[in-house]
């Protein structure tokens, strides 16, 4: 499996959503504004874009392993390492999602600001 991590800087949610096929299946490092609450597990371009909406361009859903507690990252700017999924399979339901694009978290996020 190739990785975008070694190729350079962090990608942003808007970049992932603009070219989902280019990133599909890739391990990426992402920077953005994270939410991690009941039925709200997402990473946004920024806190401002979350308040305005437009999830199609500015938001990627997060698939968080049950063993990973990410509640302390709610409302923080983070970096995270994850595998990008351009479209979930039809048998997967993501109640906390904001978009058809998703990131499967591989490691706990790192807070880089609030």
TACOR-V356626 format. One record per residue. N is the residue number from 1. RES is the residue in one letter. SS is DSSP state (a for helix, b for strand, c for the rest). Layout:
# TACOR-V356626
n->(N | N)
res->(RES | RES)
ss->(SS | SS)
This chain:
# TACOR-V356626
n->(1 | 2 | 3 | 4 | 5 | 6 | 7 | 8 | 9 | 10 | 11 | 12 | 13 | 14 | 15 | 16 | 17 | 18 | 19 | 20 | 21 | 22 | 23 | 24 | 25 | 26 | 27 | 28 | 29 | 30 | 31 | 32 | 33 | 34 | 35 | 36 | 37 | 38 | 39 | 40 | 41 | 42 | 43 | 44 | 45 | 46 | 47 | 48 | 49 | 50 | 51 | 52 | 53 | 54 | 55 | 56 | 57 | 58 | 59 | 60 | 61 | 62 | 63 | 64 | 65 | 66 | 67 | 68 | 69 | 70 | 71 | 72 | 73 | 74 | 75 | 76 | 77 | 78 | 79 | 80 | 81 | 82 | 83 | 84 | 85 | 86 | 87 | 88 | 89 | 90 | 91 | 92 | 93 | 94 | 95 | 96 | 97 | 98 | 99 | 100 | 101 | 102 | 103 | 104 | 105 | 106 | 107 | 108 | 109 | 110 | 111 | 112 | 113 | 114)
res->(X | X | X | X | X | X | X | X | X | X | X | X | X | X | X | X | X | X | X | X | X | X | X | X | X | X | X | X | X | X | X | X | X | X | X | X | X | X | X | X | X | X | X | X | X | X | X | X | X | X | X | X | X | X | X | X | X | X | X | X | X | X | X | X | X | X | X | X | X | X | X | X | X | X | X | X | X | X | X | X | X | X | X | X | X | X | X | X | X | X | X | X | X | X | X | X | X | X | X | X | X | X | X | X | X | X | X | X | X | X | X | X | X | X)
ss->(c | c | b | c | a | a | a | c | c | c | b | c | a | a | a | a | a | a | c | a | a | a | a | c | c | c | b | b | b | b | b | b | b | b | b | b | b | c | c | b | b | b | b | b | c | c | a | a | a | a | a | a | c | c | a | a | a | a | b | b | b | b | b | c | c | c | c | c | c | c | a | a | a | c | c | b | b | b | b | b | b | b | b | b | b | c | c | c | c | c | c | c | c | c | c | c | c | c | c | c | c | b | b | b | b | c | c | c | c | b | b | b | b | c)
